[in-house]
Amino acid sequence: MTGQILINLLIAITWMLLNESWDIVSFAVGYFIGYLIIFSMRRFFPVPFYGRKTIAIIKLFLLFVIELFKSSIIVLKEIMRPKLQIKPGIYRSETILETDFEISLLVTLLTLTPGSVVMEIDPKAKVMFIHAMDADDFHNNIRKTKRRFENAIIEVMR
């Protein structure tokens, strides 16, 4: 995958040299042309086409932004009420992720979304303890969010 990216960068720089233009538009056009060339020759590489990982990374980022927005709205609704009606709690949750990096990425994404904080991790048992702002919210939204993040992380990392 790294070789494909380097070849794509080389094609983009060559494009810029041939056009005698050193601006971002020329680089983007050259990179896109290189992307198409590498895509058309993907069967000659020993590793899968790197565009699949790129798309998976973009999907993970967009999923995080959407979940961040949704959970921020939920937290905003809760704190704008005259009387708080939340029931905070700590929950044990298992993960299907295997490596330390995958688990760390999941913990970071869950902690960055408002309404939940990962307090403790046991990587050997694949268990994490999550503090949720609202107990009902944990069962409805946070578990679904965790499952979506896990699936997206698996798509990116494996």
Buried (B, 14 or more C-beta within 10 A) or exposed (E): BEEBBEBBBEBBBEBBEEEEBEEEEBBEBBBBBBBEEBEEEBEEBEEEBBBEBBEBEEBBEEBBEEBBEBBEEBBEEBEEEEEEEBEEBEBEBEBEBEEEEBBEBBBEBBBEBBBBBBEEBEBEEBEBBBBBBBBEBBEEBBBEBBEBBBBBBBBBBE
